[in-house]
């Protein structure tokens, strides 16, 4: 899922993507080399060679912003992202990166473990099953337990995190 998101971002005209990951390995890829091979193949197919840089094991330490508006009213002030400070998770080395956008991928595997014994989950996907509500609306957020409602990625395998 992360490779898909990075590729989707990288095909935008005039963009360069720096993929920051907190560990040297990925959940579904045991070695960084395998990920580089997979990413290279995906970049060739998408036509985005040279637009993606992978940085592991780094975390975003802070965001650098500047104020665009000189308004004295704090509600009118606008800020603009100008960069991030990255920290190497192993050496604590700091690196400044100029950028004008950040997309945070929080993962694509819905976390439903905490509710497994409470509401009915789909056996094949592990997603929370929704049921018609009292108005017989199929697109409700009602679960198998009255008073417990679910929405978003824990109920739907089609929709993913939006990139704007």
PASEBA-1860 file (N, C-alpha, C; in nm, 3 decimals):
! residues 164
1> XXXXXXXX> 0.081/-0.120/0.000/0.000/0.000/0.000/0.085/0.126/0.000 ~ 0.197/0.123/0.074/0.283/0.241/0.079/0.346/0.267/-0.057 ~ 0.388/0.160/-0.126/0.447/0.177/-0.260/0.345/0.240/-0.353 ~ 0.220/0.195/-0.346/0.114/0.252/-0.430/0.097/0.401/-0.402 ~ 0.095/0.439/-0.274/0.077/0.580/-0.237/0.194/0.665/-0.286 ~ 0.315/0.614/-0.271/0.434/0.687/-0.316/0.431/0.704/-0.468 ~ 0.396/0.599/-0.539/0.388/0.609/-0.686/0.280/0.707/-0.729 ~ 0.166/0.703/-0.662/0.057/0.795/-0.695/0.100/0.940/-0.674
9> XXXXXXXX> 0.172/0.965/-0.567/0.222/1.101/-0.544/0.327/1.140/-0.648 ~ 0.412/1.046/-0.687/0.524/1.077/-0.776/0.484/1.104/-0.920 ~ 0.367/1.060/-0.963/0.327/1.085/-1.102/0.271/1.225/-1.122 ~ 0.252/1.298/-1.014/0.204/1.436/-1.027/0.312/1.521/-1.092 ~ 0.277/1.606/-1.187/0.378/1.688/-1.256/0.457/1.775/-1.157 ~ 0.587/1.779/-1.175/0.673/1.866/-1.096/0.697/1.820/-0.954 ~ 0.665/1.695/-0.923/0.685/1.648/-0.786/0.807/1.558/-0.775 ~ 0.864/1.560/-0.657/0.969/1.467/-0.617/0.927/1.416/-0.481
17> XXXXXXXX> 0.936/1.286/-0.459/0.888/1.226/-0.335/1.007/1.172/-0.256 ~ 1.014/1.211/-0.130/1.112/1.153/-0.039/1.032/1.067/0.058 ~ 1.053/0.938/0.047/0.980/0.841/0.128/1.060/0.816/0.255 ~ 1.005/0.857/0.367/1.072/0.843/0.497/1.006/0.727/0.572 ~ 1.088/0.633/0.616/1.036/0.519/0.691/1.121/0.499/0.816 ~ 1.057/0.471/0.928/1.123/0.467/1.058/1.212/0.346/1.081 ~ 1.198/0.243/0.999/1.278/0.121/1.017/1.352/0.088/0.887 ~ 1.454/0.005/0.897/1.528/-0.037/0.777/1.449/-0.140/0.696
25> XXXXXXXX> 1.362/-0.214/0.763/1.283/-0.316/0.694/1.136/-0.277/0.695 ~ 1.060/-0.341/0.610/0.918/-0.316/0.598/0.843/-0.442/0.635 ~ 0.720/-0.427/0.680/0.641/-0.542/0.725/0.635/-0.652/0.621 ~ 0.615/-0.617/0.498/0.595/-0.719/0.394/0.721/-0.747/0.314 ~ 0.829/-0.680/0.345/0.954/-0.700/0.274/1.064/-0.718/0.376 ~ 1.128/-0.831/0.375/1.226/-0.862/0.478/1.357/-0.786/0.462 ~ 1.392/-0.748/0.339/1.518/-0.677/0.321/1.497/-0.551/0.240 ~ 1.577/-0.449/0.274/1.567/-0.321/0.205/1.598/-0.337/0.056
33> XXXXXXXX> 1.691/-0.428/0.021/1.726/-0.449/-0.118/1.606/-0.495/-0.199 ~ 1.526/-0.586/-0.142/1.406/-0.633/-0.211/1.310/-0.518/-0.237 ~ 1.297/-0.427/-0.140/1.209/-0.313/-0.158/1.261/-0.222/-0.269 ~ 1.392/-0.199/-0.272/1.450/-0.116/-0.378/1.423/-0.176/-0.515 ~ 1.434/-0.308/-0.528/1.406/-0.376/-0.655/1.259/-0.358/-0.692 ~ 1.170/-0.381/-0.596/1.026/-0.366/-0.621/0.992/-0.222/-0.658 ~ 1.052/-0.127/-0.586/1.026/0.015/-0.612/1.080/0.054/-0.750 ~ 1.198/0.005/-0.786/1.256/0.036/-0.917/1.167/-0.016/-1.029
41> XXXXXXXX> 1.118/-0.139/-1.014/1.029/-0.196/-1.116/0.900/-0.115/-1.126 ~ 0.845/-0.078/-1.012/0.721/0.001/-1.012/0.744/0.138/-1.075 ~ 0.862/0.200/-1.048/0.893/0.331/-1.106/0.905/0.322/-1.258 ~ 0.965/0.214/-1.306/0.977/0.196/-1.451/0.839/0.190/-1.514 ~ 0.748/0.113/-1.453/0.613/0.100/-1.506/0.538/0.232/-1.501 ~ 0.557/0.309/-1.394/0.485/0.434/-1.378/0.554/0.552/-1.447 ~ 0.676/0.531/-1.494/0.750/0.640/-1.559/0.797/0.746/-1.461 ~ 0.830/0.707/-1.340/0.870/0.805/-1.238/1.014/0.782/-1.188
49> XXXXXXXX> 1.098/0.724/-1.272/1.237/0.697/-1.232/1.305/0.827/-1.193 ~ 1.373/0.826/-1.080/1.447/0.942/-1.032/1.363/1.041/-0.952 ~ 1.234/1.018/-0.940/1.148/1.111/-0.867/1.122/1.065/-0.724 ~ 1.169/0.945/-0.687/1.144/0.892/-0.553/1.276/0.860/-0.485 ~ 1.292/0.910/-0.364/1.410/0.879/-0.284/1.362/0.812/-0.155 ~ 1.422/0.698/-0.121/1.385/0.624/0.000/1.485/0.655/0.110 ~ 1.436/0.700/0.228/1.522/0.730/0.342/1.480/0.644/0.460 ~ 1.567/0.548/0.496/1.543/0.464/0.612/1.671/0.463/0.695
57> XXXXXXXX> 1.669/0.444/0.820/1.556/0.451/0.914/1.545/0.592/0.972 ~ 1.457/0.671/0.921/1.439/0.810/0.964/1.298/0.833/1.018 ~ 1.286/0.934/1.101/1.156/0.982/1.148/1.153/1.133/1.131 ~ 1.033/1.187/1.116/1.021/1.333/1.110/1.028/1.386/1.252 ~ 1.128/1.467/1.277/1.151/1.525/1.409/1.068/1.652/1.428 ~ 1.062/1.735/1.322/0.984/1.859/1.331/0.953/1.911/1.191 ~ 0.861/2.004/1.186/0.819/2.068/1.061/0.865/2.213/1.065 ~ 0.910/2.265/0.952/0.950/2.404/0.941/0.842/2.478/0.864
65> XXXXXXXX> 0.791/2.585/0.923/0.685/2.662/0.859/0.722/2.810/0.860 ~ 0.659/2.884/0.772/0.674/3.030/0.773/0.536/3.091/0.760 ~ 0.521/3.208/0.816/0.393/3.276/0.810/0.381/3.348/0.677 ~ 0.271/3.326/0.608/0.247/3.391/0.479/0.180/3.526/0.495 ~ 0.093/3.535/0.593/0.015/3.657/0.613/0.073/3.736/0.730 ~ 0.071/3.866/0.717/0.121/3.952/0.825/0.008/4.004/0.913 ~ -0.107/3.940/0.908/-0.223/3.983/0.985/-0.195/3.973/1.135 ~ -0.245/4.071/1.211/-0.228/4.068/1.357/-0.331/3.975/1.421
73> XXXXXXXX> -0.435/3.942/1.349/-0.537/3.850/1.398/-0.488/3.707/1.378 ~ -0.464/3.631/1.487/-0.412/3.496/1.473/-0.500/3.403/1.390 ~ -0.631/3.432/1.387/-0.720/3.347/1.307/-0.706/3.375/1.158 ~ -0.651/3.490/1.124/-0.630/3.526/0.984/-0.491/3.486/0.934 ~ -0.402/3.455/1.025/-0.266/3.419/0.987/-0.265/3.286/0.911 ~ -0.183/3.280/0.808/-0.169/3.157/0.731/-0.023/3.114/0.738 ~ -0.004/2.986/0.758/0.132/2.937/0.759/0.153/2.842/0.642 ~ 0.278/2.829/0.602/0.313/2.747/0.487/0.429/2.656/0.527
81> XXXXXXXX> 0.416/2.529/0.493/0.523/2.433/0.519/0.639/2.463/0.425 ~ 0.761/2.470/0.481/0.880/2.494/0.398/0.984/2.382/0.410 ~ 0.965/2.293/0.509/1.061/2.185/0.522/1.033/2.096/0.642 ~ 1.115/1.992/0.653/1.107/1.901/0.767/1.248/1.874/0.818 ~ 1.255/1.842/0.946/1.380/1.796/1.006/1.366/1.647/1.027 ~ 1.458/1.572/0.967/1.458/1.427/0.981/1.564/1.386/1.082 ~ 1.533/1.281/1.156/1.628/1.227/1.254/1.651/1.081/1.221 ~ 1.778/1.042/1.207/1.812/0.901/1.185/1.778/0.825/1.312
89> XXXXXXXX> 1.694/0.723/1.301/1.646/0.649/1.418/1.757/0.568/1.485 ~ 1.867/0.544/1.415/1.977/0.465/1.473/2.090/0.551/1.525 ~ 2.126/0.657/1.451/2.242/0.738/1.488/2.205/0.872/1.551 ~ 2.078/0.909/1.543/2.026/1.039/1.589/2.078/1.156/1.507 ~ 2.141/1.128/1.393/2.187/1.233/1.303/2.066/1.310/1.250 ~ 2.080/1.442/1.240/1.971/1.530/1.196/1.997/1.574/1.053 ~ 1.890/1.580/0.974/1.899/1.626/0.835/1.781/1.717/0.804 ~ 1.809/1.830/0.743/1.704/1.925/0.702/1.666/1.897/0.557
97> XXXXXXXX> 1.537/1.893/0.527/1.489/1.871/0.391/1.389/1.982/0.358 ~ 1.410/2.052/0.249/1.315/2.152/0.204/1.199/2.082/0.134 ~ 1.077/2.120/0.166/0.960/2.062/0.099/0.841/2.155/0.118 ~ 0.741/2.136/0.035/0.620/2.217/0.050/0.496/2.132/0.072 ~ 0.517/2.004/0.105/0.405/1.917/0.134/0.451/1.792/0.205 ~ 0.364/1.738/0.290/0.392/1.614/0.362/0.266/1.529/0.357 ~ 0.283/1.403/0.324/0.173/1.308/0.327/0.212/1.201/0.428 ~ 0.131/1.182/0.530/0.162/1.085/0.633/0.074/0.962/0.611
105> XXXXXXXX> 0.139/0.851/0.585/0.068/0.724/0.566/0.066/0.652/0.699 ~ -0.051/0.633/0.753/-0.062/0.572/0.885/-0.081/0.421/0.877 ~ -0.078/0.369/0.758/-0.097/0.225/0.743/-0.226/0.196/0.670 ~ -0.235/0.079/0.614/-0.354/0.046/0.537/-0.423/-0.080/0.588 ~ -0.374/-0.134/0.696/-0.438/-0.250/0.755/-0.528/-0.202/0.868 ~ -0.659/-0.209/0.849/-0.749/-0.159/0.954/-0.728/-0.232/1.086 ~ -0.726/-0.157/1.192/-0.705/-0.214/1.324/-0.840/-0.247/1.387 ~ -0.878/-0.375/1.379/-1.005/-0.419/1.436/-0.984/-0.522/1.546
113> XXXXXXXX> -0.859/-0.548/1.583/-0.829/-0.649/1.686/-0.900/-0.621/1.819 ~ -0.911/-0.494/1.854/-0.969/-0.459/1.983/-1.118/-0.489/1.993 ~ -1.182/-0.513/1.880/-1.327/-0.531/1.881/-1.369/-0.669/1.829 ~ -1.273/-0.758/1.810/-1.299/-0.891/1.753/-1.407/-0.969/1.826 ~ -1.408/-0.963/1.956/-1.505/-1.040/2.034/-1.633/-0.962/2.065 ~ -1.644/-0.842/2.012/-1.758/-0.757/2.044/-1.860/-0.750/1.932 ~ -1.814/-0.720/1.811/-1.905/-0.708/1.697/-1.869/-0.813/1.592 ~ -1.962/-0.837/1.499/-1.938/-0.936/1.393/-1.843/-0.878/1.289
121> XXXXXXXX> -1.737/-0.955/1.260/-1.642/-0.917/1.157/-1.657/-1.009/1.038 ~ -1.624/-0.961/0.920/-1.624/-1.044/0.800/-1.510/-1.144/0.811 ~ -1.539/-1.273/0.795/-1.438/-1.378/0.811/-1.322/-1.365/0.714 ~ -1.348/-1.320/0.592/-1.242/-1.316/0.491/-1.157/-1.190/0.497 ~ -1.215/-1.076/0.538/-1.141/-0.950/0.536/-1.104/-0.899/0.675 ~ -1.176/-0.944/0.777/-1.152/-0.893/0.912/-1.213/-0.756/0.936 ~ -1.291/-0.707/0.839/-1.356/-0.576/0.852/-1.486/-0.590/0.931 ~ -1.526/-0.481/0.995/-1.651/-0.479/1.071/-1.768/-0.488/0.973
129> XXXXXXXX> -1.859/-0.581/0.998/-1.978/-0.593/0.914/-2.080/-0.489/0.956 ~ -2.141/-0.424/0.857/-2.245/-0.326/0.883/-2.381/-0.389/0.855 ~ -2.481/-0.342/0.927/-2.616/-0.395/0.914/-2.714/-0.281/0.892 ~ -2.829/-0.309/0.826/-2.928/-0.203/0.809/-2.971/-0.148/0.945 ~ -2.989/-0.018/0.950/-3.034/0.042/1.076/-3.185/0.032/1.087 ~ -3.242/0.097/1.188/-3.387/0.084/1.211/-3.470/0.141/1.097 ~ -3.408/0.225/1.012/-3.479/0.280/0.896/-3.453/0.193/0.772 ~ -3.387/0.077/0.795/-3.354/-0.018/0.690/-3.261/0.041/0.584
137> XXXXXXXX> -3.173/0.131/0.627/-3.074/0.187/0.536/-2.953/0.094/0.533 ~ -2.922/0.040/0.416/-2.811/-0.053/0.404/-2.678/0.018/0.426 ~ -2.670/0.144/0.390/-2.545/0.217/0.403/-2.531/0.281/0.542 ~ -2.582/0.214/0.642/-2.572/0.269/0.777/-2.436/0.238/0.837 ~ -2.413/0.286/0.957/-2.290/0.258/1.031/-2.317/0.162/1.146 ~ -2.437/0.102/1.147/-2.476/0.011/1.254/-2.400/-0.121/1.244 ~ -2.350/-0.168/1.358/-2.282/-0.297/1.363/-2.380/-0.402/1.416 ~ -2.331/-0.519/1.445/-2.416/-0.627/1.497/-2.459/-0.602/1.642
145> XXXXXXXX> -2.402/-0.502/1.705/-2.436/-0.470/1.845/-2.502/-0.333/1.849 ~ -2.629/-0.326/1.897/-2.696/-0.196/1.906/-2.614/-0.097/1.989 ~ -2.601/0.025/1.936/-2.527/0.128/2.008/-2.380/0.136/1.972 ~ -2.328/0.037/1.897/-2.189/0.043/1.851/-2.193/0.066/1.700 ~ -2.124/0.170/1.656/-2.123/0.210/1.516/-1.981/0.208/1.463 ~ -1.965/0.186/1.334/-1.833/0.182/1.272/-1.836/0.255/1.139 ~ -1.722/0.312/1.102/-1.711/0.384/0.975/-1.565/0.385/0.931 ~ -1.545/0.419/0.805/-1.409/0.435/0.754/-1.343/0.304/0.715
153> XXXXXXXX> -1.210/0.303/0.726/-1.132/0.190/0.676/-1.158/0.059/0.749 ~ -1.222/0.061/0.866/-1.253/-0.065/0.935/-1.378/-0.130/0.879 ~ -1.448/-0.062/0.786/-1.572/-0.117/0.731/-1.568/-0.136/0.580 ~ -1.469/-0.081/0.512/-1.472/-0.079/0.367/-1.334/-0.110/0.309 ~ -1.324/-0.211/0.224/-1.197/-0.250/0.165/-1.166/-0.173/0.037 ~ -1.262/-0.099/-0.017/-1.243/-0.028/-0.143/-1.172/0.105/-0.123 ~ -1.223/0.185/-0.031/-1.169/0.318/-0.013/-1.040/0.314/0.067 ~ -0.945/0.397/0.025/-0.816/0.406/0.092/-0.799/0.549/0.139
161> XXXX> -0.690/0.570/0.208/-0.658/0.704/0.256/-0.651/0.797/0.136 ~ -0.711/0.913/0.146/-0.717/1.006/0.034/-0.587/1.083/0.020 ~ -0.548/1.108/-0.104/-0.432/1.192/-0.134/-0.486/1.313/-0.208 ~ -0.461/1.431/-0.153/-0.510/1.553/-0.218/-0.395/1.643/-0.251
END
